[in-house]
Amino acid sequence: MAPGEFIFLLDRSGSMDGSSIKKAVEALTLFLQSLPSGSFFNVVSFGSGFNHLFPKAVEYSKENLENAISKCSNYTGDMGGTNLLSPIQNVLSANLATTSLPRHVFVLTDGEIEDPKATCQYISGFSHNTRVHTFGFGSGVDRYLVKEMAKNGKGKCFILSDISS
């Protein structure tokens, strides 16, 4: 994998609580550990609101990786509803960490979000400079929405609903 700017949007809404958030955090940890050197990354968790792990994307280093994994390991589905549009707008409209690297956004969610149509439309407006990849978690994952977000973002979609605990 080539270096890039990797932004992970992690759904921490109430519908993700339990095994879905556990599996999403496990996947996030593996993703973070697999990033190539020379990359930048950040984690944005969302529910009714959203929070950045770091104020802006940070360079991939052992210290930043360990800090991210430590903080993310305690995440639960405790952020209320599921407003993905606001964090998507925030992330996609932000300046790139460096213009020499491509940006990839990874959305880890069960797909039960507010305003799915507007979210997909917004994603498509940035497909020229950002790839949006989606990972659907849980037995009730909204497969159509997770696929549409990836399609609009010219990215890949993965459904992980059949993973046992």
C-alpha positions in Angstrom: 0.0 0.0 0.0 1.3 3.5 -0.9 1.5 6.3 1.7 -1.5 8.5 2.0 -3.7 10.4 4.3 -6.1 8.0 6.0 -9.1 9.2 8.0 -11.2 6.7 9.9 -14.8 7.6 10.7 -15.9 5.3 13.5 -19.6 5.1 14.3 -20.1 5.3 18.1 -23.8 5.7 18.1 -26.1 3.7 20.5 -26.9 1.2 17.7 -23.3 0.2 17.5 -23.0 -0.7 21.2 -22.0 -4.3 22.1 -20.4 -6.6 19.5 -20.6 -4.2 16.6 -18.4 -1.5 18.3 -16.1 -4.2 19.6 -15.5 -5.6 16.1 -15.2 -2.1 14.6 -12.5 -1.1 17.1 -10.7 -4.4 16.4 -10.8 -3.7 12.6 -9.7 0.0 13.2 -6.7 -1.3 15.3 -5.7 -3.6 12.5 -6.0 -0.8 9.9 -3.9 1.6 12.0 -1.2 -1.0 12.5 -1.1 -1.7 8.7 -0.6 1.9 7.5 2.6 2.5 5.5 5.3 4.7 6.7 5.2 8.3 5.4 1.4 8.4 5.9 -0.8 10.7 7.9 -3.9 9.6 9.8 -6.7 10.5 12.2 -9.7 8.9 13.8 -13.1 10.8 13.9 -15.7 9.1 16.1 -19.3 10.1 15.6 -22.8 9.8 16.9 -25.1 12.8 17.6 -21.9 14.8 17.4 -18.3 14.0 16.4 -14.8 14.1 17.9 -11.4 14.1 16.3 -8.8 11.9 18.0 -6.1 14.5 17.0 -6.9 18.1 16.0 -5.7 17.3 12.5 -4.1 14.3 10.7 -0.8 13.3 12.3 2.2 11.6 10.8 2.2 7.9 11.2 4.8 7.1 13.9 5.1 4.5 16.7 4.2 7.1 19.3 1.1 8.3 17.4 0.0 4.8 16.6 0.3 3.7 20.3 -1.6 6.8 21.4 -4.4 6.2 18.9 -4.8 2.5 19.7 -4.8 3.2 23.5 -7.5 5.8 23.2 -9.6 3.9 20.7 -9.5 0.6 22.7 -11.9 2.2 25.2 -14.5 3.4 22.7 -18.1 2.3 23.2 -21.4 3.0 21.5 -22.1 5.9 23.7 -22.6 8.9 21.4 -26.3 8.9 20.9 -27.9 9.1 17.4 -26.1 8.7 14.1 -25.3 12.0 12.3 -22.7 11.0 9.7 -23.3 14.0 7.4 -21.6 16.5 9.8 -18.4 14.6 10.2 -18.3 13.7 6.5 -18.6 17.4 5.7 -15.9 18.3 8.2 -13.4 15.7 7.0 -14.0 16.1 3.2 -13.9 19.9 3.2 -10.7 20.0 5.3 -7.4 20.7 3.7 -5.2 17.7 3.0 -2.4 17.1 5.4 -0.1 17.3 2.4 -1.1 17.7 -1.2 1.4 15.1 -2.4 -0.6 12.2 -0.8 -4.0 10.9 -1.8 -6.8 11.0 0.9 -8.7 7.9 1.8 -11.7 8.0 4.2 -12.8 4.7 5.9 -16.3 4.7 7.4 -16.9 2.0 10.0 -20.7 1.9 10.7 -23.9 -0.2 10.9 -25.3 2.2 8.4 -28.2 3.4 10.5 -27.6 7.1 9.9 -29.6 10.3 9.7 -30.1 11.8 6.2 -28.5 9.0 4.1 -29.3 10.7 0.7 -27.6 14.0 1.6 -24.6 12.1 2.9 -24.2 10.1 -0.3 -24.6 13.2 -2.4 -22.0 15.1 -0.4 -19.5 12.2 -0.7 -19.9 12.2 -4.5 -18.9 15.8 -4.6 -15.4 15.0 -3.3 -14.7 11.8 -5.3 -12.2 13.7 -7.4 -9.7 13.9 -4.6 -10.8 11.5 -1.9 -11.8 7.8 -1.9 -14.4 6.8 0.6 -14.4 3.1 1.6 -17.1 1.6 3.9 -17.2 -1.2 6.3 -20.6 -2.3 7.5 -20.9 -4.0 11.0 -23.6 -5.8 12.7 -26.5 -8.1 11.8 -28.8 -5.1 11.0 -26.3 -3.3 8.8 -27.9 -1.1 6.1 -26.2 -2.9 3.2 -27.7 -0.6 0.5 -26.4 2.6 2.2 -23.0 1.2 3.0 -22.6 0.2 -0.7 -23.9 3.5 -2.0 -21.5 5.6 0.1 -18.6 3.6 -1.3 -20.0 3.8 -4.8 -20.3 7.6 -4.5 -16.8 7.9 -3.1 -15.3 5.6 -5.7 -14.1 3.3 -3.0 -14.6 -0.2 -1.8 -17.4 -1.6 0.4 -17.1 -4.5 2.9 -20.0 -6.0 4.8 -18.9 -7.7 8.1 -22.3 -8.6 9.4 -21.7 -12.3 9.6 -18.7 -12.2 11.9 -19.4 -14.1 15.1 -18.4 -12.7 18.5 
